[in-house]
C-alpha cells in the first residue's frame, strides 16, 4: 500500500488546486520583498490602530538589517527574539534573515533559567526583548555568549494619541531601566544603520537554516528545531493553495504568538508572502481578541481550542456580525466534537457562512500540514494533508504501513519537514528517517488512523505530554525541577481536563522524611518552581501523597493518577447535576 498524499484529494475535491506546487527557492525576506514590489501601497500589518504598508515594511527591515550588520551580526549567527506580536519583532525577524542570520524564537514569559538555556543552546550573539523583560535577560547574560541586548518598547510602535494613553496605563507598570544599562535601545539601534553603507544583504537559499523553534522532540526534552527558508515559504504557498477563497488584502487576526509555529508560520509569514494583512495582537485576552475580530472585520482567524472556548463565553459578542469571515482554523490541540458543534452554531448565529476547520501539525513541520477542506468535513477528522505533503500510518516506531482504519503512528513527509534537532544528532536520527520510497519521514509520536479517502483522524499522543492553552508542557521537565527541591522525595506531574485550558498542570509530591505537609511547604515548592518554569506550565496545585502508585516494574503509574482525577471530576459533575 502506498502513502496517501493530499495532491489527489485536494485536486479532485477543489478543482483549482494544482497537483504540485512550485516552491520559491529564495529566502523568507525575498518572498516578502517580491510581494512588496507587487503591492507596495497595500497594508502589510496593523498594530494598535497604526498601519504599515509593504513598502514601509521592507524599508524598516533593511534599516534594521544595516543596524544588525553594524553591531557585528554575521552570516550564520543566531539572534534571539523574545517578543510579543509587534512591529519591532517583525522587522527584526526578517532583518536577521536578510543578513544571513538565524532567528531563535523564544517565549518572552519564559523563566530566567529557560531563557539562559535558549540563549546557550542556540549560542546567540544578540538578543532583543521588551523593556519589561530586561531584568530576566540581564540576570542571566553573564552565563551566555550574548554580546548585545536590544531593548524595544511597545510605546515606540504606537501612534501619538494611543502612545499617551498607553504610558498612563500599561507603561506606568513597567520598571524603568537604568540609564547606564548595558543595552542598545530600539531607537539608538535603528540609528546605527547610518554606519552601514553596503554589503549588508547576504544571499541565502531555500535550504539554508533560518529559524529555530522549540519543542520536546520524541523524548520530551526541550530541543531546538532548525527550520529552513524553504520550510516557511512552502508552508505559505500550501496554506493559500488549500484556501482558494483568499485574496490579497484579506485580513488575518494574528493573535497566535510569533514564537509558536502556528503564529509565525500561518498568521505572519503566510500572510506577508501572499499579500495578506496582519492585525497584530501583542497581548492576547479573549475580550481583546473578540474586539479586534469585530472592529477590524477580519477575514481569517486561527487559534487553539482554548481561545474558541473563551470566545463562546463572552457576553460582548451578543448581536455582533461575523459575516466577514472566510476561514476559521483550529490547531495546537484536539478540537472536541462537542466544542466544534458549539463553535459552528456560534458562527452561524453571528451571520458567518463558514464553519471551524480543524488542522494538525507539529513544530517539526513548522506547524499545520493537514487541514479540513472548506467545503466538507468528517466528524472527528483533522482533514487532508496539504498539497505535496504525505501522511502515512505505521506500526509505531517502524516503517510498516497499516491498512486504512487501523490505528498507528502518524508519519509526515513534505517540503516543510525540519532540517534537524539542533545539537542532537541521535534524536534527529530517531525522528527523521528515509524510507524505501525516497522520502524523509517525521516520526511524530502521535497516534491516528486514515480512511480510504485520505482523511486523517488524530487519536492521541504516544509520547507523554500535556497541552495547556495550546502550549506543550513536558511532565518530565517539571518533575526534574520539583525533585531538585530539598522538601521533595518524589514527584509526578499530570494534565487534568479543564473546560477552558483543555488541560491544566497538577503535581503530586511525596515529601522527604520529616517534612511537614503544610501550606507553607506547598508555597515554598511552588516558589522554587516559578524560578524555572514558565507561567503557562506552572502547576495549579500540588497534592501531597504518602506513596505514589507504581507499575509492575516500579515506575510511577501516572495513568492511575490521571484516572483518579477523572473520577473526581465525574463525581463532581454527578453532584452538580442532581
WOMO-V171407 format. One record per run of one state. SS is the DSSP state (A for helix, B for strand, O for the rest). FROM is the first residue (numbers start at 1). TO is the last residue. If there is no record, write none. Layout:
SS,FROM,TO
SS,FROM,TO
This chain:
O,1,3
B,4,5
A,6,14
O,15,27
A,28,38
O,39,42
B,43,47
O,48,49
B,50,53
A,54,70
O,71,77
B,78,82
O,83,86
A,87,98
O,99,101
B,102,105
O,106,111
A,112,122
O,123,125
B,126,130
A,131,141
O,142,147
B,148,152
O,153,153
A,154,157
O,158,159
A,160,168
O,169,169
A,170,173
O,174,183
B,184,185
A,186,195
O,196,208
B,209,215
O,216,222
B,223,228
A,229,241
O,242,250
B,251,254
O,255,260
A,261,274
O,275,276
B,277,280
O,281,285
A,286,295
O,296,299
B,300,303
O,304,304
A,305,313
O,314,314
A,315,317
O,318,326
B,327,330
O,331,336
A,337,349
O,350,355
B,356,361
O,362,362
A,363,365
O,366,367
B,368,371
O,372,382
B,383,385
O,386,389
B,390,394
O,395,400
B,401,401
O,402,407
B,408,413
O,414,419
B,420,421
O,422,424
A,425,431
B,432,434
O,435,439
B,440,450
O,451,455
B,456,461
O,462,465
B,466,468
O,469,470
B,471,473
O,474,474
A,475,483
O,484,487
B,488,498
O,499,501
B,502,511
O,512,518
A,519,532
O,533,534
A,535,537
O,538,540
B,541,544
O,545,549
B,550,550
O,551,555
B,556,556
O,557,557
A,558,577
O,578,578
